[in-house]
């Protein structure tokens, strides 16, 4: 067992002093902004006007073609107070004008795909181009301290806002300046600017050949600037992985799907010879008007041919047809199509192993010295890593294995009986292949330990075991599994046409299932794979789910064997387990804590669902999911809060309620949910709901679990800069003592990496130089942490499905002992940051007039949240069980567009 872990996180080294850099800076002239905005707004004569200039394309152009450009200021297109870009002395001032002119040409109508360019538009364009020469921006010197930060009132470092784009670029350039050397091979890296931080991609790509196929891949290093709650220094997180390239000829893309393309191009300026340091990001999209792939409007590659007439740049059709030629380079220009899972299988596995991560991390550590140092290693904060789990259904002998299987099945039946109130549980299996049908019935019998004999004939089966009564009905899905037929009519948008098709298919599904039962049942539906539905939005899965909900069934889907990977037995077993989870037959196991928090402790988990207009139903909506788990409740221990009914519903009924659309025939849901148009409205409603929920649970000890990255958009008080120990803050009020919301309230903020790399990667270093780094499950804290330390790291081991792969496997530079290393899939368990924002600390008890009570130890509260990641029926979870179940509820949030209002003529008819 490892006793320490290292995170791939760095902080300013106080012994080195400030890190200061001098930049040449240009501001975006206000004269330009006014004229350019007038030109740009002409694209939207009848639509909502844009609030800022689309400078991202211009910034990409500058980064790709202007030597010496270091970084661009975020928000410079809409604010005169933000510097436009930062450059070194290598940046020739005379390059700005031609680059700017190329970008301005794309602003008016007719320059892209929006409308015609009238004489008035052309005159406005001429005025804008003339301004470029009339108002040349002035360069100025600006000194920036790259380690500057201030402390918030709660004691969290708040870095200078400029550092969020300046520091990752500077660190990325510093790392890329030194090749990564291993086993006699040097890997060089190029910078790729992203929305958050920068990426370093090894270039040119590596080759991996197996059989008759050659695959391409690169090393990937990501650098972001982060803060940690109550940490007095900000962090730089560095993560490591694999970037895979599409090399199938042609590249296969599902209809309507696009791809990301990284471009490697020389500087277009004659006489300027500068090393290539960057790759630029471009996007292939499916243009429905043209009926083919095209570059999206923000892609840089559409501008470069105007600046560099001597070279050929890839056209979308040619790039997709010949990806290998372009990734190897043609006439000095190279481009790689980034592989995605939608493109099919790739011969190179994802992720890297602990040893390779540690080697890359040492390379980065050397590059960051002396200005940054590694965040100190973490030690175990609690001696118990897992709760009380049942023994696995194996053992040394047959009797022991059978006994464990019987005990596990008995516990499952008890949990299911508690979730179904002892009444008959209806399970419908709607199949397309007999193989899957039979395997599902067998999986149900095995999961619940039911006898194998049939009781009621071929299509219906019935079992009674102790307090559990199960009825299984199997029937073919037939035409309900066909693609949706979406017909656009006059006066209907595509979202409305899709909603009509979904409601129609959902109503037919509800009819097929029959009259709703007294209690919620389960439908397991076998569908075709997504690739069988190439037309956009034609996959019927969401319509079938809504139909199941209308018939009071939660739903679980499984793909036909020919469209799926893995054995039917494994997949049907997983489908049954997930179906039982949706019925609420899952409660946390008994915890093993050094101190008991409370015998009647309940868990409250919040998850905010955002459905965008490009989501599964092409209609936006929001929903705050609140889940309450009382492990000791004999009936329905898992419940969700229905804000319209003002009551806690059993989990299965809660899911059904979320899914039923108010416009469906036969729906028993009361009224449509309110839609909030502005950020302020969404924030105010979410905070109102949170206050109300805290009032609902104040009658007993409660551990509140929220994912800060998920909820802080509508609850700003969860931002790191707003946190203070043992207080809860809302927008309209100053932070207040948590005890005001319940004298037995504890609160843990859970943070994962998400797309912003907010939590660092990690590995467990060996005890000696000869030991191979690995992974280790546990709860960790800083080695110098005091008793009131509030921030912990939660890690889990790899699941059995990850297989056995050598920890010392190398993939970027495979050695002679492991020639097929790139094909291996590396399991990289994500670290969760657990912040005990509120507990019954000595200070909190004293402030609330309870000095005689025994205080909590924050490590024990964090251990309670950490142990919720483990369960008998799951591999280690990516988040605590209450949050896991709350997030899964978003599968049932399926808003549909309202039906179009008929015209007066249609109403008369």
N, C-alpha and C positions, 0 to 999 in steps of 0.2 A: 504494500500500500504506500502510495506517495504521500508525503507529509507537507509538501509545498507545491504550489503551481505558479507559473510565470504568465503574466498577461502581456500581450503585444501592445502595450500602452507606454507612453513616454510623457514626461513632464519637464518643465523648465528646471534646469539645474541651478539652484541658488548660488552655488559656489563659482559659477562662470560669469555671473553678472548679466546685465541686459544684453540682448542680441539686437543690434540696431543695423538697419540697412538704409542706404540712400537710393531714392528712386527719382526718375524724371516722370512728371505727372502732367497729364492733360485733362482739363475739364471739358465737358460737352457744352459748347456755347449755347446760350439761351436763344440767340437768333436762329441757329440751326434747328433747335427743338421746335420752335413755333412753326416754322415753315415746313419742316419735315412732317410734323403731326398733321398739318392741314393736308399735305399730300397723301399721307397714309390713311386718313379718315375717309378719303374718297372711295375707298374699297367698300365701305359700309354705309351707303346712303340711306338705307331703310332699316338698319339694324343698330343694336347698342354699340355706341362708339368705344373704341379702345382707349385705355387710360394712359398708355405709354407706348413708346416706340419699340418695334421688334428688333432690338439691338443685338440679340443673341447671335443672329446670323453674321452681323457685322463683326462682332467680337470673335467668332470662330474664324472669320476671314483674316482678321488681324493676327490672331495667334498662329495661323498656318503660314502666313506670308510675310510677316513683319519680324525680322530678326531683332532680338533684344526685348520684345514684349514679354513682360513677366506675368501680369494678371490684369483682369478687367474688373471694374467696380460693379458690384451687384446693385441694380436699381438706378444706374446712371441714365437709362432711357426715360425715366419718369421724374427724376429729382436732380435739380441743379447742384445740390449740396454734396452729391457723391462723385468723387473723381471718376473720370471715364476709364483711363487705364494707367498702369504703372509700367515703366520701361527702364531698361538699363541704357548705358551710353551707346550700346550697339544699335539702337533703334534710329534709323535715318528719318528725320522729320519730313522729308519730301515724299515719303511713301504714303503718308496719311491721306492726302488729297485723292490720288487715283483709287485707293481702296474705298474711300468714302463715296466717291462718285459711282463706283460699281454697285454699291449697296443701295444708294438713293434711286438708282434706275429700277430697282425691284419694288419700290413702294407704291406707285400709282396703279390704278386699274389698267388692265391691258398688259402690264409687265408680267403678270402670272396668269392665273386662270379665272380671274374675277372681272368680268365686264370688259367693255371697250375703252380704248384710250381716246377721249374726245379732244378737240382742239383746246378746250379749257384745261383739261388734264395735262396736255403737252406744254401749255404755257406755264402752269404751276410747276411742272418738272424743270423747265428751263430756269425759272426763278430759283428753285432749290439748288440746282447745279451751280448757278452763278454765285450763290452765297458761300459755297465752299472756298472760292478764291477771295471773296470779299471779307470773310471773317475767319481768318486763319487762327486757330487756337494757339495760345501761348504756352510754352513749356515752362515748368517751374520745378524746383527741387523740393523734395519732401523727405524728411527723415522719419522712418517708422520703426518703433520698437516692437520686434516680433514676439516678445515675451510679456507684453504689457497686459495687465489685468487689474481689476479692482474687486473688492469683496462686497457681496450683497449683505443686507442686514442679517440674513440667515447664516452667513459664513461660507458662501459658495463663491468660487472665483468666477468673475465675469470678464472674459477677454474683450479687448478692443474689437469692435465689430468688423473692422477692416481685415482682421487676422483670419476670418473664416474663409476668405478667398486668397489672401496674400500668403499666409503661412503654409498651407498645403502645397501651393505651387512652388514656394521656395524650398521646402523640404523635399518635394518630389524631384526638383532639379538637382538638388544636392545628392540624393540617392542615385539618380540616373547617371550622374557624372562618373560613377565607379561601377564597372561591370561586376556582376556576380560570378565568382570563380569557384568551380567545383569539379573535381575529377578531371582536371586538365581542360575544361571547357569554360569559355567566357560567355555569359549571357548579357546582352545589352538591352536596355529598356528605353521605351519612348513614353512621353507624357501624353495623357488623354484627360482633358478637363471635363469634369462632370458637374452636375448641379450641386452636389455636396463633395467638396474636396477634389482630389485628382486620382487617376489611376496610372500605374506604370505597367506597360505591356511589353513583354520581351519580344524583340523584333530583330531579324525576321523570325517567323514562326518555326517551331520544331516540327520534325516529321516523325511519324510512327507508322511502321508498316507491319501488317499482320495478314498473312495469306497473300491475296492479290490486291489488297486495298491499302492505300496510304492515307493516313489522317494527319491533319495539321492542328497544332495547339501551341499556346504560349503560356508563360508564367504571368501571373497577375498580382500586383501589389496595389492596395488601396490606402490612401492617406486622408484622414479627416480630422478636423478639430472638434473636440468635445469638451463638455464639462461633466463633473460628477457631483452629486449632492454633497454639500458640506465639505468638499475638498478645497483647500486654499490655493491650489494650483490647477490650472486647466490641463487637459490631456490631449495628446495626439495619438489616435488609434491607427495602427497599421495592420492590415489584414492581408492574407496570402491565399492564392487559389490558382485555378486553371482557367484560361480563356480558350474555348474551343472554336474552331473555324469550320464553316460548311464547305465541303469539298465534293459533294455529289454533283454529277454533271448530267442534267441540270440540277440546281438547288431546288428541292421540293418545298413549296410554300402552300399551305392551305388557302383556299379562295378567301380573299378579303384580308389576309394576313400580310404583314410587312416584315422587314428585317432591319437590323442595325449594320452599318458598313463603316469600317475604319479605313481612312484614306491616308496613304503615304505618298506625298507629292513633293517635288523640289520647289525651291523658291522661284517664282516666275520672273524675277528681275535680272536682266542681263548684267553681268559684272559683279553681282553680289554672291559670293560663295560662302555659305554658312552651313555648318553641319545640321543635319535633320534631327530635331529634338522631339517632334510631336507627331501624333496621329490625330486626325480630325474625325469627329463623329458625324455621320450622315444617316438618313433614314429612307429606306425603300418603303413605299406605301402603295396600296392598290387603289388606283384612280378609277372610280366607278364611271366617271364621265367618259374617260378614254377606254375603259375596259382593259386596262393593262397596268403593269407596275410603272411607277414614276418616282422621281425624287420629290420628297415633300418640300414645302416652301422654305423651311428653315435649313435645308441641307446646303452646305458650303459648295458642294461639287457642281451646283448649277452656275456658280459665278466664276469659277476658276478658268474655264475655257476662254472667257472674255479677256482675262489677264495674261494667259499663257497660250497663245495661238500656235505655238510650235509643237505642242504635245497633244496626244489624244487622251481624253478622260473617259472612264467607262460609262457606257449607257446601261440603264437597268437591265434590259433584255440580254445584252452581251455579258454583263457581270454574272447574271444568274446562269447563263448557258456555259460560261467558261470560268468558274470560280478559281480553279487551280492556276490557270494562266495569269489571272490578275493578282492572285496572292503572291506569285513569284515575281511579278513585275513585268510591265510592257513599256518600253521606251522611258524608263525612269519613273514610271507611275505604278504604284501597287495599291491594291484594295483587298480587304478581307471581309467576307460576310460572316457575322457572328452567329454561331450555331445556337439554336434554341430547341427545346424538347419537341416543339411542334413540327420540326423538320425530320423527326425520326431518330434512329439510333446513331450514336457516335462511338467510334472505337476507342476513344480516350475517356477514361473514367473521370468523374468530378472529384475535386478536392485533392489535398496533399496530406502526407502523413506527419506525425509529430516531429520526427527527426528532421525532415526537410524544412518544416516550419521553423524549427529552432535554428537551423543553419541560415535561413534567410533573415531571421530576426537578429542574429549576430551581425550580419552584413549591414542591416539598417542601423543597429545600435552604434556601430563604428562611424557610419555616415552622419549621425545626429550629434555625435560628440564634438565639442564640449558643451554645446548649448542646451541639449536635452539629455536627460538620464532616464533609464528604465524605471517605471513605477515599481517600487519594491515588491518582492515576491509575497504571496499570500499564504497564510497558515490556516489550519483547520480551526473553525470557530465553534464547532459542536461535534461531539464524539459520535453521535448517531447520525448516519447518513440517510437511513431509510426507516419507514414506519414498520409496523408489524405486518409482514406479508405472508401469505400462505405458501407452503413449499410448492415448488414446481411439480407438475404431474409427471415426475420421473422417479428415480430411485434405484437402489442397487438390485432389488428383486421384484418379481412380478406382483407379489402381494402388496408390497409397499407402493408400487406405482398405482395399482387399482384402488387402494385406500385413499391415496391423495386425489385421484380423479373423482372418486365418489364425494369426498369432502368439498372439492372445488365446485362440483355440479350442485351439491346441496346448498352451498352458499349462493350460487347464482339463482337458484329457484327461490330462495328466501328473499333475495333482493328484488326479483321480478314480481313476486307476490306482494311485496310492500309497495311496489310501483303501480300495481294493477288492482289494489284493494281486495285481492282474493277472488274477484269475479272472473268470468271466462275471458281469456285473452285471445283475440282473433288475429291470426297471422295469414295474410294473403301472399301467395307467391305467383307472380305473373311472369311467365317464362316464354322464351323464344327457342330454347334448345332443351331437349329432354335431359341431356347430360347435366346442365346447370340445375334444372328442377330437382332431379334426384339428389344431386350433391347438396343443395340447400336444405332439403328435408333431413338428409343424414347429418348435416352440420348442426341443425337445430336440435336433433336428438342427442348428439354428442355434447353440445354446449350445455344442455340442461339435464343430461343424464337420464333421458327418457328411453323407455324400452323400444325395441326396434319393430315390433309387430304392428301391422296396420289394424285399425279398429273400425273405421267407417267407410271402407272402400278405397278405390284407387285415387280419387281426386280430393277426398276429405279425410283428415286424420284427427284424432282426438285423444288427449292424454289427461289423466288426473293423477297428480303426484302430490301427496300431502295437501298443502293449501293452494296449490297451483293447478289451474284448469286451462289447458291450451287447446285451441282449435286451429288447425292448419288447412287452408283451402288453396289448391293449386289450379290454375287455369291459364290458357295461352294468352299472351298479350295481343297477338294478331295485329290489326291495322293501327292500333293505338301507338305502336312504336315507329310508325312511318314519319318521314320528315313533315314538319309543319308546312302548310300551304299559306303563304302570306300574300295577300292580294291588296295592292294599293288602289284605292278608288278616289274619285274626286272629293276634295275637301278632307282627306285623311292623310296624316303624316305616317311615316314608316313605323314609328313607335305605336301609333294607334292601330295600324294594321296588324302589327305583331301582337298587341294586346288582345285584339279580336280573335286571332288564331289561337292564342294561348287559352283564352276563356272557353272557346269552343272545344278544344281538345281536353281541357280540364273537366268540362261538364260531361263529356263522354267517358272520361276515366272514372268520375264519380259514379255515373250510372253503372259502369261495369262492376265496380266494387259493391254496389248495393246500398241499402239504407244504412245510415250511420248507426253504429252500436252505442250502447249506453256508455261504455268506456272506450278510450282511444286505443286503436289497434295498430298493427304494423303491416306495411306493404313492402315486399322486396321485389323489385322490378328489374328484369333483365333487358338491357337496351343494347343497341348497336354502338360501336365505338364512335367518337366524335368525328373521325375522318370520313365516316359514311354520310355525313351531312355537310357537304362542301358549301352549299348555299348559306349565306349569312343568316343567322338567327333561326335556322330550320331545325336545330336539335330540339326534340320534344321534351327533354328531361324536365325543364322547369314547369312546363304545362302539366306534365304528369304529377309533379310534386304538388302543384296547386289543386289538381283534381283529387289526389289522395287526401289532402288536408280537408277539402270540402266533404269528403266521406269519413272524416275523423280518423284518418290513418297518418301516422308518421311514415316516412318513406326512405328506403335505402336502395341504391342502384348498384347493379353489377353488370359488367360488360360481357357480351357473348364470347366464348372461348377463342374464336378465331381473331378477335380484335384486341386481345389482352395478352399481357405477359404474365408468367407465373402459372402454377397449376390451378386447376379448378377447385381442388380441395382446400388449398390455402386461401384462395380468394373468397370462396363461399363462407369459410370460417370467419374471415374478417368482416364480411357483409353481415353475418348474423350478430357478431359482437357489436358492430356499429349500430345495428337495429335495436339491440337491447339497450345500448347507451341512450338512444333517442327516446326510449320508453321510460327513462329515468331509473333504470335498474343498475345504478352505479353510485356508490357512496365512498367517501375517503376511508381508508383503513385506519385502524387505531394507531395513533402516533406514539413515538418513543422520544419523549422530551426529558431533559434533566429536571425540569420543574413543570408541574401541571399549570396550564393557563386557567382552565375552568372546565368542569365536567360537562356543562351544557353549552360549550362554545359553538356558535354558528358562524358560517362563512357567508359573506355577501360579496359577489363579484359583479363588476360593471364592465360592459363592453359597448362601445359606440359603433354602430353600423352605418357606413356611408355607401349608398348606392348611387353611382354616377350615371349620367345619361348614356354612357357607352357601356353600361353594365349588362347583365344577362337578359334583362327585360327592356332595355333601352329607355328606361325611365328612372329619374333620380328620386331619392328619398333617404331619410335618416331615421334611425331608431336607437334609443338607449335600451340595451338589454340589461336587466337586473336579475341576477340568479341568487337564490338563497338555498344553502344546504345545511340541514340539521341532521347530522349523522345518526342521532339517537331516536329520531322520529320513527315510529313503527309503520306509518303509512305516508307515502309520497315525501320522502326526505328531501327530494330535489324539486324546487318550485321556482317559477318565474313570475315577475310582477307585471300584471296587466294594468296599465295606467288608466285605461278607459273604464274598466270595471272596478278599479281600486281594490284588487285582491290578488293574493298569491295563488297562482294556478299550478297544478301538477305539471311537471316538465313537459310531458308529451302533449298535454292539452295546450300548454303555452306555445309550443312549436306550431301546432296546428293553427292556433289563433293568429300567429304572426303571418302564416302563409296565405290564409284565406283572403281573397280579394273582395272588397265590398261590392264590386260590380258583377260577381259571378252569380248565376242563378242558383238558388238554394243555399247561398251563404248565410250562416247564422251570426257572422261577425257584425257587431253593432254599426259602426259608422267609419268612414274613411279617416285615416290618420292625417293630422294637420301637417301641411308642408310649410317649412320656414325658408324664407327667401334670402335673408341676409345673415352674415356671420354673427351679428349682434343678437338677432332673434334666436339663432341656434344656440348661442352661448347662454342666453337668459333662460331658455326652456330647459336645456340640459342641467344647468345649476339648480333650477327650481325642482327638477326631478330628483337630483341628488339629495337636496335638503329634505324632500319629502320621504325618500327612502331611508335616510338616516333616522328620521323620526319613527318610521315603521318598525325599525329593529332595535330601538333603544331600550326595550324591556329586558334584554338578556345580553350576556357577553358576546361581542361580535368582532370578527376579524374581517375588515374590509380590504379587498384586493382589487386594485385597478392597474391597468397597463398605462403608464404615463404617456408613452408615445401615441397610444390610441386615443386617449381621452383629453389630452391637454389642449387640443384645438378648440374644444367647446368648454373646457374647464381650465382657464389660463393659470389658475393657482397651482397647477401641477408642474409648471415649468420649473426647472432647477433653480433659476434665479429668484423664484417667489417662495421657495420652501423655507420653513423654519420648524425646528423640532417641536413636536407635540401641539402643533397648530394646524388648522384647516382654513384655507383662504378662498373666498369667492370674490367675483369681480366687483360687486357693489359694496362690499364691506371690507374693513381691514381684517387680517388674519386673527382668528379667535381660537381660544383653547379648544382642543378636540373634545374635552370632557363635556362641553356644552351640548354636544350632539349625542351624548351617551356616556355615562360614567364608567362603562366597561368596554369602551370602543378602542380597538387597536386598528392601525392602518398600515398596510405595506404597499409601497409603490413597486411595481414590477416593470423592468425595462429590458427589452431585448435588442438585438442588433438592428433589426428592421433594415430598410433600404439605406439608412444613413450611417450604418456601422457604429451605432451608439454604444454598444458594449464591445469590448475587445475580444479578439481570439485569445486562445490560451493553450498551454501544454504543461505537462508535469515534468520538470527536469529531473534527470536521474540524480541519485545521491552522490555519485562520483562521476568523473569525466568519462569513465568507461560505460556507465549506464545509458541505455537508450531512452530518450524522452518518450512519454506516453500520455495517457489520459486517466483521470481519476474522479470518481463521484464524491461530492461532499459540499459542505457549506464553508466558505472561506472568508477571512477578513485580513486586514493589514497586520503585519507582524508586530507593529508597535501600537495596535489599536487598544484604546482604553475600554473600560467596562460600559461606557455609554456610547460606544461606536455604533453608528446607525446604518452603515452601508456594507453590504455583504455580496459575495458572488456565489451563485448556486450552479453547480455543474453535475452532470450525469454521465454515466458510462455509455458505451455503445450497445444497441439492441442486438439480440441474436441474429436478426436479419442482415446485420452488417457483415457477418462472416468473420473469418479469421484472416487478417491481412497483416503482414509484417510492419511493425512500427518504424523500422529503419528503411522502408521502401523509398526509393528515389524515383521521381517521375519527370522532373524537368531535365535532369541529366542522368538517365538510367545507367547503372553500372553493369559490368559484364556478368555479375552474378544474378542479375534479375532483368533479363532482356525485355520482359513483357510488363514491366512496371507501369507504363502509362495507361494500360488497360484497367488497372485496379481502381475501384471506387474507394475513396477515403471517407471515413466517417468522422465528421468534425462536430462533436456535440457543442451546441450553442451555450454560452454562459449567460445566465440571467443576473441582472443587478437587482438586488432586493434592498430597498430602503425602508427601514422602519420609521415611517414619518411620525406615527403616534403610538404610544404605549403608556402603561401606567408606571412611568419613571418616577424617581424620587421627586424631581422638580414638578412634574405634572400632578402628582398626588398632593404635594404641599400647596401648589397654586389653587387646587380645587378643594382645599380644606380637609384632606384625608391623610394627614402625615403618619398615622399609625398603621396603615396598610402595608403589606409586603410589596415592594415594587417589582415590576417586570425586569428581567434582563433582556435587552434588545436582541441578543443572540438567540434566545429561546423563541421569541416571536418570529424571527427570521427563519429559524429551524422549522417552525410549524408550517410556514409557507413553502420552504424547500421540500419538506417531506410530502407535501401535496403533489409533487411531480411524480410520485411513485404510486402504482396501483396494481392490484392482482391481475386485472384484465388488460392492462396496457403495457407497452414498452415505456421506458422513461419518457415523460411528457415534455413538450417544449415549453410549457407554462403550468402553473399549479392547476389542479383539476377543476376547481370552480371557474377559473378564467377560461380553461380549455372548453368546458361545456358552454359557457356564455358566448365564446367566440363562434363555436360551431352552430349556435342558434342563428347566425347571420345567413346560413344556407336557406333559411325559411323567410327571410325578408326579401320579398319579390314584388316590389311595387309595379303596377301596371298603369299605362296611360289611360286617362278617362276616355270614354267613347266620345266622338265628335258631336257637338251640339247640332241637331238638324236645322237646316235653313227653314225659313217660313214656307217656301215652296214645298220642301220635302215633308214638313210637318202637315201641310194641307193634304198632300197626297196620302 
